[in-house]
Amino acid sequence: MKGGVIMEEKLVVHNNLKRLRKTRGIQQKFVAESIGISPNYYCQIENGHRILPTKYLPKIREIFGVTLDEIFFDKDIANCDSNKIA
């Protein structure tokens, strides 16, 4: 089921990118131009048709002001308080 895990991770990433961008009122064009790709390519990433290349992660983190956890994991998991884990 390795392929299924990769697909689920891709879905979380693209959903998180879209959510982060929309909650901050940022346009896709701004994000795309800031990381050096076309707006069409970035749109495909947000829609789950392409995978975000890792070389863009530092700039994405800077734009949204988030951690890698907030990009890669479900919103509830990223906000989990590690002190509450038994």
Biopython code that builds the backbone (N, CA, C, O; Angstrom):
import numpy as np
from Bio.PDB.StructureBuilder import StructureBuilder

atoms = [
    (1, "MET", "N", (0.810, -1.209, 0.000)),
    (1, "MET", "CA", (0.000, 0.000, 0.000)),
    (1, "MET", "C", (0.849, 1.268, 0.000)),
    (1, "MET", "O", (0.353, 2.349, 0.318)),
    (2, "LYS", "N", (2.107, 1.141, -0.350)),
    (2, "LYS", "CA", (2.994, 2.299, -0.353)),
    (2, "LYS", "C", (2.451, 3.422, -1.236)),
    (2, "LYS", "O", (2.508, 4.590, -0.852)),
    (3, "GLY", "N", (1.931, 3.083, -2.403)),
    (3, "GLY", "CA", (1.378, 4.093, -3.301)),
    (3, "GLY", "C", (0.231, 4.858, -2.668)),
    (3, "GLY", "O", (0.077, 6.057, -2.899)),
    (4, "GLY", "N", (-0.579, 4.166, -1.866)),
    (4, "GLY", "CA", (-1.685, 4.810, -1.181)),
    (4, "GLY", "C", (-1.220, 5.833, -0.171)),
    (4, "GLY", "O", (-1.836, 6.889, -0.025)),
    (5, "VAL", "N", (-0.144, 5.534, 0.525)),
    (5, "VAL", "CA", (0.416, 6.464, 1.509)),
    (5, "VAL", "C", (0.926, 7.713, 0.813)),
    (5, "VAL", "O", (0.687, 8.825, 1.286)),
    (6, "ILE", "N", (1.619, 7.548, -0.295)),
    (6, "ILE", "CA", (2.128, 8.696, -1.049)),
    (6, "ILE", "C", (0.971, 9.555, -1.528)),
    (6, "ILE", "O", (1.036, 10.781, -1.439)),
    (7, "MET", "N", (-0.083, 8.934, -2.035)),
    (7, "MET", "CA", (-1.242, 9.680, -2.509)),
    (7, "MET", "C", (-1.878, 10.464, -1.369)),
    (7, "MET", "O", (-2.239, 11.626, -1.556)),
    (8, "GLU", "N", (-2.024, 9.857, -0.192)),
    (8, "GLU", "CA", (-2.606, 10.553, 0.951)),
    (8, "GLU", "C", (-1.751, 11.741, 1.359)),
    (8, "GLU", "O", (-2.284, 12.806, 1.672)),
    (9, "GLU", "N", (-0.424, 11.576, 1.361)),
    (9, "GLU", "CA", (0.468, 12.678, 1.714)),
    (9, "GLU", "C", (0.337, 13.813, 0.713)),
    (9, "GLU", "O", (0.330, 14.982, 1.098)),
    (10, "LYS", "N", (0.234, 13.477, -0.574)),
    (10, "LYS", "CA", (0.084, 14.499, -1.603)),
    (10, "LYS", "C", (-1.202, 15.284, -1.371)),
    (10, "LYS", "O", (-1.222, 16.507, -1.511)),
    (11, "LEU", "N", (-2.278, 14.577, -1.016)),
    (11, "LEU", "CA", (-3.548, 15.243, -0.773)),
    (11, "LEU", "C", (-3.464, 16.189, 0.408)),
    (11, "LEU", "O", (-4.010, 17.291, 0.352)),
    (12, "VAL", "N", (-2.792, 15.784, 1.478)),
    (12, "VAL", "CA", (-2.645, 16.648, 2.645)),
    (12, "VAL", "C", (-1.848, 17.889, 2.273)),
    (12, "VAL", "O", (-2.232, 19.000, 2.638)),
    (13, "VAL", "N", (-0.743, 17.718, 1.552)),
    (13, "VAL", "CA", (0.101, 18.856, 1.182)),
    (13, "VAL", "C", (-0.671, 19.843, 0.324)),
    (13, "VAL", "O", (-0.681, 21.037, 0.621)),
    (14, "HIS", "N", (-1.313, 19.374, -0.724)),
    (14, "HIS", "CA", (-1.989, 20.339, -1.598)),
    (14, "HIS", "C", (-3.170, 20.996, -0.893)),
    (14, "HIS", "O", (-3.438, 22.177, -1.116)),
    (15, "ASN", "N", (-3.877, 20.259, -0.052)),
    (15, "ASN", "CA", (-4.968, 20.874, 0.714)),
    (15, "ASN", "C", (-4.433, 21.909, 1.700)),
    (15, "ASN", "O", (-5.033, 22.970, 1.873)),
    (16, "ASN", "N", (-3.314, 21.606, 2.342)),
    (16, "ASN", "CA", (-2.719, 22.550, 3.288)),
    (16, "ASN", "C", (-2.228, 23.806, 2.585)),
    (16, "ASN", "O", (-2.420, 24.912, 3.091)),
    (17, "LEU", "N", (-1.599, 23.653, 1.428)),
    (17, "LEU", "CA", (-1.134, 24.824, 0.681)),
    (17, "LEU", "C", (-2.304, 25.730, 0.315)),
    (17, "LEU", "O", (-2.229, 26.950, 0.459)),
    (18, "LYS", "N", (-3.372, 25.123, -0.154)),
    (18, "LYS", "CA", (-4.553, 25.905, -0.536)),
    (18, "LYS", "C", (-5.154, 26.601, 0.684)),
    (18, "LYS", "O", (-5.495, 27.782, 0.620)),
    (19, "ARG", "N", (-5.286, 25.872, 1.796)),
    (19, "ARG", "CA", (-5.856, 26.438, 3.021)),
    (19, "ARG", "C", (-4.994, 27.584, 3.551)),
    (19, "ARG", "O", (-5.512, 28.642, 3.908)),
    (20, "LEU", "N", (-3.682, 27.367, 3.602)),
    (20, "LEU", "CA", (-2.769, 28.402, 4.098)),
    (20, "LEU", "C", (-2.851, 29.659, 3.240)),
    (20, "LEU", "O", (-2.892, 30.774, 3.761)),
    (21, "ARG", "N", (-2.875, 29.475, 1.949)),
    (21, "ARG", "CA", (-2.925, 30.623, 1.036)),
    (21, "ARG", "C", (-4.232, 31.388, 1.194)),
    (21, "ARG", "O", (-4.235, 32.616, 1.280)),
    (22, "LYS", "N", (-5.335, 30.660, 1.229)),
    (22, "LYS", "CA", (-6.641, 31.321, 1.313)),
    (22, "LYS", "C", (-6.844, 32.021, 2.654)),
    (22, "LYS", "O", (-7.395, 33.121, 2.696)),
    (23, "THR", "N", (-6.409, 31.402, 3.747)),
    (23, "THR", "CA", (-6.601, 32.033, 5.058)),
    (23, "THR", "C", (-5.760, 33.293, 5.208)),
    (23, "THR", "O", (-6.057, 34.146, 6.045)),
    (24, "ARG", "N", (-4.730, 33.411, 4.415)),
    (24, "ARG", "CA", (-3.880, 34.604, 4.464)),
    (24, "ARG", "C", (-4.239, 35.616, 3.381)),
    (24, "ARG", "O", (-3.635, 36.686, 3.307)),
    (25, "GLY", "N", (-5.211, 35.286, 2.546)),
    (25, "GLY", "CA", (-5.644, 36.201, 1.494)),
    (25, "GLY", "C", (-4.597, 36.425, 0.418)),
    (25, "GLY", "O", (-4.504, 37.513, -0.149)),
    (26, "ILE", "N", (-3.809, 35.399, 0.138)),
    (26, "ILE", "CA", (-2.734, 35.499, -0.857)),
    (26, "ILE", "C", (-3.193, 34.850, -2.159)),
    (26, "ILE", "O", (-3.835, 33.800, -2.140)),
    (27, "GLN", "N", (-2.866, 35.464, -3.275)),
    (27, "GLN", "CA", (-3.230, 34.916, -4.580)),
    (27, "GLN", "C", (-2.220, 33.872, -5.035)),
    (27, "GLN", "O", (-1.040, 33.938, -4.690)),
    (28, "GLN", "N", (-2.700, 32.907, -5.814)),
    (28, "GLN", "CA", (-1.824, 31.873, -6.367)),
    (28, "GLN", "C", (-0.689, 32.498, -7.173)),
    (28, "GLN", "O", (0.449, 32.033, -7.112)),
    (29, "LYS", "N", (-0.995, 33.534, -7.914)),
    (29, "LYS", "CA", (0.018, 34.186, -8.756)),
    (29, "LYS", "C", (1.176, 34.707, -7.908)),
    (29, "LYS", "O", (2.335, 34.582, -8.303)),
    (30, "PHE", "N", (0.875, 35.290, -6.747)),
    (30, "PHE", "CA", (1.921, 35.804, -5.868)),
    (30, "PHE", "C", (2.825, 34.677, -5.381)),
    (30, "PHE", "O", (4.049, 34.797, -5.420)),
    (31, "VAL", "N", (2.217, 33.577, -4.921)),
    (31, "VAL", "CA", (3.003, 32.442, -4.432)),
    (31, "VAL", "C", (3.880, 31.905, -5.556)),
    (31, "VAL", "O", (5.076, 31.683, -5.369)),
    (32, "ALA", "N", (3.279, 31.701, -6.717)),
    (32, "ALA", "CA", (4.014, 31.148, -7.861)),
    (32, "ALA", "C", (5.210, 32.019, -8.232)),
    (32, "ALA", "O", (6.323, 31.518, -8.390)),
    (33, "GLU", "N", (4.982, 33.305, -8.368)),
    (33, "GLU", "CA", (6.065, 34.215, -8.747)),
    (33, "GLU", "C", (7.130, 34.299, -7.655)),
    (33, "GLU", "O", (8.315, 34.440, -7.956)),
    (34, "SER", "N", (6.721, 34.214, -6.404)),
    (34, "SER", "CA", (7.666, 34.287, -5.287)),
    (34, "SER", "C", (8.608, 33.094, -5.233)),
    (34, "SER", "O", (9.756, 33.222, -4.806)),
    (35, "ILE", "N", (8.120, 31.924, -5.669)),
    (35, "ILE", "CA", (8.985, 30.741, -5.638)),
    (35, "ILE", "C", (9.596, 30.434, -7.001)),
    (35, "ILE", "O", (10.396, 29.507, -7.131)),
    (36, "GLY", "N", (9.222, 31.211, -8.018)),
    (36, "GLY", "CA", (9.860, 31.079, -9.324)),
    (36, "GLY", "C", (9.257, 30.043, -10.258)),
    (36, "GLY", "O", (9.966, 29.437, -11.061)),
    (37, "ILE", "N", (7.939, 29.837, -10.152)),
    (37, "ILE", "CA", (7.263, 28.932, -11.083)),
    (37, "ILE", "C", (6.073, 29.661, -11.694)),
    (37, "ILE", "O", (5.696, 30.740, -11.236)),
    (38, "SER", "N", (5.487, 29.073, -12.723)),
    (38, "SER", "CA", (4.338, 29.705, -13.364)),
    (38, "SER", "C", (3.096, 29.549, -12.488)),
    (38, "SER", "O", (2.978, 28.581, -11.738)),
    (39, "PRO", "N", (2.176, 30.502, -12.586)),
    (39, "PRO", "CA", (0.926, 30.370, -11.836)),
    (39, "PRO", "C", (0.171, 29.087, -12.191)),
    (39, "PRO", "O", (-0.463, 28.484, -11.325)),
    (40, "ASN", "N", (0.233, 28.671, -13.442)),
    (40, "ASN", "CA", (-0.432, 27.442, -13.865)),
    (40, "ASN", "C", (0.162, 26.226, -13.153)),
    (40, "ASN", "O", (-0.571, 25.342, -12.711)),
    (41, "TYR", "N", (1.481, 26.185, -13.045)),
    (41, "TYR", "CA", (2.145, 25.064, -12.370)),
    (41, "TYR", "C", (1.762, 25.034, -10.890)),
    (41, "TYR", "O", (1.488, 23.968, -10.339)),
    (42, "TYR", "N", (1.744, 26.205, -10.248)),
    (42, "TYR", "CA", (1.359, 26.255, -8.837)),
    (42, "TYR", "C", (-0.095, 25.827, -8.652)),
    (42, "TYR", "O", (-0.421, 25.122, -7.696)),
    (43, "CYS", "N", (-0.956, 26.246, -9.552)),
    (43, "CYS", "CA", (-2.361, 25.837, -9.507)),
    (43, "CYS", "C", (-2.473, 24.314, -9.577)),
    (43, "CYS", "O", (-3.287, 23.717, -8.871)),
    (44, "GLN", "N", (-1.665, 23.692, -10.420)),
    (44, "GLN", "CA", (-1.671, 22.233, -10.541)),
    (44, "GLN", "C", (-1.200, 21.573, -9.243)),
    (44, "GLN", "O", (-1.688, 20.501, -8.882)),
    (45, "ILE", "N", (-0.265, 22.199, -8.548)),
    (45, "ILE", "CA", (0.189, 21.678, -7.251)),
    (45, "ILE", "C", (-0.958, 21.740, -6.246)),
    (45, "ILE", "O", (-1.242, 20.754, -5.565)),
    (46, "GLU", "N", (-1.614, 22.889, -6.152)),
    (46, "GLU", "CA", (-2.723, 23.040, -5.204)),
    (46, "GLU", "C", (-3.888, 22.108, -5.519)),
    (46, "GLU", "O", (-4.601, 21.673, -4.615)),
    (47, "ASN", "N", (-4.078, 21.805, -6.782)),
    (47, "ASN", "CA", (-5.181, 20.927, -7.180)),
    (47, "ASN", "C", (-4.807, 19.454, -7.135)),
    (47, "ASN", "O", (-5.631, 18.596, -7.450)),
    (48, "GLY", "N", (-3.571, 19.153, -6.745)),
    (48, "GLY", "CA", (-3.150, 17.767, -6.582)),
    (48, "GLY", "C", (-2.709, 17.075, -7.853)),
    (48, "GLY", "O", (-2.544, 15.855, -7.869)),
    (49, "HIS", "N", (-2.513, 17.839, -8.924)),
    (49, "HIS", "CA", (-2.082, 17.246, -10.190)),
    (49, "HIS", "C", (-0.565, 17.160, -10.308)),
    (49, "HIS", "O", (-0.040, 16.413, -11.134)),
    (50, "ARG", "N", (0.129, 17.921, -9.486)),
    (50, "ARG", "CA", (1.595, 17.888, -9.436)),
    (50, "ARG", "C", (2.027, 17.888, -7.982)),
    (50, "ARG", "O", (1.295, 18.343, -7.104)),
    (51, "ILE", "N", (3.223, 17.371, -7.738)),
    (51, "ILE", "CA", (3.785, 17.336, -6.389)),
    (51, "ILE", "C", (4.722, 18.530, -6.220)),
    (51, "ILE", "O", (5.489, 18.862, -7.124)),
    (52, "LEU", "N", (4.652, 19.165, -5.062)),
    (52, "LEU", "CA", (5.516, 20.305, -4.770)),
    (52, "LEU", "C", (6.964, 19.845, -4.669)),
    (52, "LEU", "O", (7.288, 19.043, -3.794)),
    (53, "PRO", "N", (7.850, 20.335, -5.550)),
    (53, "PRO", "CA", (9.269, 19.980, -5.430)),
    (53, "PRO", "C", (9.847, 20.520, -4.119)),
    (53, "PRO", "O", (9.557, 21.649, -3.722)),
    (54, "THR", "N", (10.656, 19.713, -3.460)),
    (54, "THR", "CA", (11.187, 20.084, -2.144)),
    (54, "THR", "C", (12.056, 21.338, -2.174)),
    (54, "THR", "O", (12.199, 22.011, -1.153)),
    (55, "LYS", "N", (12.633, 21.657, -3.319)),
    (55, "LYS", "CA", (13.495, 22.844, -3.377)),
    (55, "LYS", "C", (12.722, 24.139, -3.111)),
    (55, "LYS", "O", (13.325, 25.170, -2.811)),
    (56, "TYR", "N", (11.389, 24.089, -3.219)),
    (56, "TYR", "CA", (10.577, 25.281, -2.982)),
    (56, "TYR", "C", (10.107, 25.407, -1.531)),
    (56, "TYR", "O", (9.510, 26.419, -1.164)),
    (57, "LEU", "N", (10.365, 24.408, -0.716)),
    (57, "LEU", "CA", (9.871, 24.417, 0.667)),
    (57, "LEU", "C", (10.355, 25.604, 1.505)),
    (57, "LEU", "O", (9.546, 26.210, 2.207)),
    (58, "PRO", "N", (11.647, 25.959, 1.458)),
    (58, "PRO", "CA", (12.075, 27.103, 2.278)),
    (58, "PRO", "C", (11.309, 28.391, 1.945)),
    (58, "PRO", "O", (10.923, 29.133, 2.848)),
    (59, "LYS", "N", (11.093, 28.651, 0.679)),
    (59, "LYS", "CA", (10.378, 29.870, 0.278)),
    (59, "LYS", "C", (8.893, 29.782, 0.641)),
    (59, "LYS", "O", (8.295, 30.772, 1.065)),
    (60, "ILE", "N", (8.298, 28.592, 0.475)),
    (60, "ILE", "CA", (6.891, 28.396, 0.852)),
    (60, "ILE", "C", (6.717, 28.649, 2.352)),
    (60, "ILE", "O", (5.773, 29.320, 2.768)),
    (61, "ARG", "N", (7.636, 28.106, 3.161)),
    (61, "ARG", "CA", (7.578, 28.324, 4.615)),
    (61, "ARG", "C", (7.667, 29.816, 4.933)),
    (61, "ARG", "O", (6.956, 30.314, 5.806)),
    (62, "GLU", "N", (8.533, 30.515, 4.228)),
    (62, "GLU", "CA", (8.710, 31.950, 4.451)),
    (62, "GLU", "C", (7.444, 32.728, 4.076)),
    (62, "GLU", "O", (7.014, 33.608, 4.821)),
    (63, "ILE", "N", (6.858, 32.408, 2.941)),
    (63, "ILE", "CA", (5.657, 33.111, 2.478)),
    (63, "ILE", "C", (4.511, 32.951, 3.473)),
    (63, "ILE", "O", (3.846, 33.925, 3.826)),
    (64, "PHE", "N", (4.283, 31.716, 3.922)),
    (64, "PHE", "CA", (3.151, 31.440, 4.795)),
    (64, "PHE", "C", (3.484, 31.561, 6.280)),
    (64, "PHE", "O", (2.579, 31.599, 7.112)),
    (65, "GLY", "N", (4.773, 31.621, 6.622)),
    (65, "GLY", "CA", (5.173, 31.719, 8.019)),
    (65, "GLY", "C", (4.783, 30.490, 8.821)),
    (65, "GLY", "O", (4.229, 30.597, 9.915)),
    (66, "VAL", "N", (5.081, 29.311, 8.260)),
    (66, "VAL", "CA", (4.681, 28.053, 8.892)),
    (66, "VAL", "C", (5.861, 27.095, 9.006)),
    (66, "VAL", "O", (6.927, 27.317, 8.431)),
    (67, "THR", "N", (5.641, 26.030, 9.761)),
    (67, "THR", "CA", (6.630, 24.961, 9.876)),
    (67, "THR", "C", (6.379, 23.923, 8.787)),
    (67, "THR", "O", (5.345, 23.946, 8.119)),
    (68, "LEU", "N", (7.329, 23.021, 8.620)),
    (68, "LEU", "CA", (7.133, 21.920, 7.680)),
    (68, "LEU", "C", (5.956, 21.048, 8.103)),
    (68, "LEU", "O", (5.226, 20.537, 7.253)),
    (69, "ASP", "N", (5.769, 20.874, 9.404)),
    (69, "ASP", "CA", (4.637, 20.086, 9.897)),
    (69, "ASP", "C", (3.315, 20.647, 9.389)),
    (69, "ASP", "O", (2.414, 19.894, 9.020)),
    (70, "GLU", "N", (3.205, 21.964, 9.372)),
    (70, "GLU", "CA", (1.960, 22.594, 8.932)),
    (70, "GLU", "C", (1.733, 22.438, 7.435)),
    (70, "GLU", "O", (0.604, 22.578, 6.965)),
    (71, "ILE", "N", (2.778, 22.155, 6.690)),
    (71, "ILE", "CA", (2.643, 21.908, 5.255)),
    (71, "ILE", "C", (2.335, 20.443, 4.993)),
    (71, "ILE", "O", (1.478, 20.123, 4.170)),
    (72, "PHE", "N", (3.031, 19.552, 5.691)),
    (72, "PHE", "CA", (2.973, 18.125, 5.372)),
    (72, "PHE", "C", (1.940, 17.308, 6.124)),
    (72, "PHE", "O", (1.571, 16.223, 5.674)),
    (73, "PHE", "N", (1.466, 17.798, 7.256)),
    (73, "PHE", "CA", (0.574, 16.976, 8.057)),
    (73, "PHE", "C", (-0.806, 17.586, 8.168)),
    (73, "PHE", "O", (-1.008, 18.778, 7.938)),
    (74, "ASP", "N", (-1.748, 16.732, 8.529)),
    (74, "ASP", "CA", (-3.112, 17.156, 8.778)),
    (74, "ASP", "C", (-3.099, 18.279, 9.806)),
    (74, "ASP", "O", (-2.288, 18.264, 10.732)),
    (75, "LYS", "N", (-3.974, 19.233, 9.652)),
    (75, "LYS", "CA", (-4.039, 20.403, 10.527)),
    (75, "LYS", "C", (-4.096, 20.011, 12.006)),
    (75, "LYS", "O", (-3.420, 20.629, 12.830)),
    (76, "ASP", "N", (-4.881, 19.008, 12.350)),
    (76, "ASP", "CA", (-5.011, 18.585, 13.745)),
    (76, "ASP", "C", (-3.721, 17.973, 14.276)),
    (76, "ASP", "O", (-3.378, 18.172, 15.441)),
    (77, "ILE", "N", (-3.005, 17.235, 13.440)),
    (77, "ILE", "CA", (-1.746, 16.615, 13.857)),
    (77, "ILE", "C", (-0.671, 17.680, 14.041)),
    (77, "ILE", "O", (0.089, 17.630, 15.008)),
    (78, "ALA", "N", (-0.600, 18.636, 13.129)),
    (78, "ALA", "CA", (0.415, 19.688, 13.201)),
    (78, "ALA", "C", (0.244, 20.534, 14.456)),
    (78, "ALA", "O", (1.224, 21.055, 14.989)),
    (79, "ASN", "N", (-0.989, 20.677, 14.932)),
    (79, "ASN", "CA", (-1.263, 21.493, 16.112)),
    (79, "ASN", "C", (-1.266, 20.691, 17.403)),
    (79, "ASN", "O", (-1.577, 21.233, 18.464)),
    (80, "CYS", "N", (-0.929, 19.422, 17.331)),
    (80, "CYS", "CA", (-0.948, 18.535, 18.496)),
    (80, "CYS", "C", (0.110, 18.967, 19.507)),
    (80, "CYS", "O", (1.250, 19.257, 19.143)),
    (81, "ASP", "N", (-0.278, 19.005, 20.769)),
    (81, "ASP", "CA", (0.644, 19.331, 21.855)),
    (81, "ASP", "C", (1.356, 18.052, 22.274)),
    (81, "ASP", "O", (0.718, 17.127, 22.778)),
    (82, "SER", "N", (2.667, 17.989, 22.072)),
    (82, "SER", "CA", (3.418, 16.767, 22.366)),
    (82, "SER", "C", (3.375, 16.390, 23.846)),
    (82, "SER", "O", (3.603, 15.229, 24.184)),
    (83, "ASN", "N", (3.089, 17.339, 24.732)),
    (83, "ASN", "CA", (3.001, 17.029, 26.158)),
    (83, "ASN", "C", (1.765, 16.198, 26.498)),
    (83, "ASN", "O", (1.715, 15.562, 27.551)),
    (84, "LYS", "N", (0.778, 16.202, 25.620)),
    (84, "LYS", "CA", (-0.453, 15.469, 25.875)),
    (84, "LYS", "C", (-0.375, 14.032, 25.391)),
    (84, "LYS", "O", (-1.285, 13.246, 25.652)),
    (85, "ILE", "N", (0.690, 13.674, 24.695)),
    (85, "ILE", "CA", (0.842, 12.323, 24.178)),
    (85, "ILE", "C", (1.358, 11.426, 25.293)),
    (85, "ILE", "O", (2.382, 11.717, 25.911)),
    (86, "ALA", "N", (0.642, 10.332, 25.547)),
    (86, "ALA", "CA", (1.028, 9.434, 26.646)),
    (86, "ALA", "C", (2.128, 8.499, 26.223)),
    (86, "ALA", "O", (2.578, 7.674, 27.018)),
]
sb = StructureBuilder()
sb.init_structure("model")
sb.init_model(0)
sb.init_chain("A")
sb.init_seg("    ")
for serial, (resi, resn, name, xyz) in enumerate(atoms, 1):
    if name == "N":
        sb.init_residue(resn, " ", resi, " ")
    sb.init_atom(name, np.array(xyz, "f"), 0.0, 1.0, " ", f" {name:<3s}", serial, name[0])
structure = sb.get_structure()
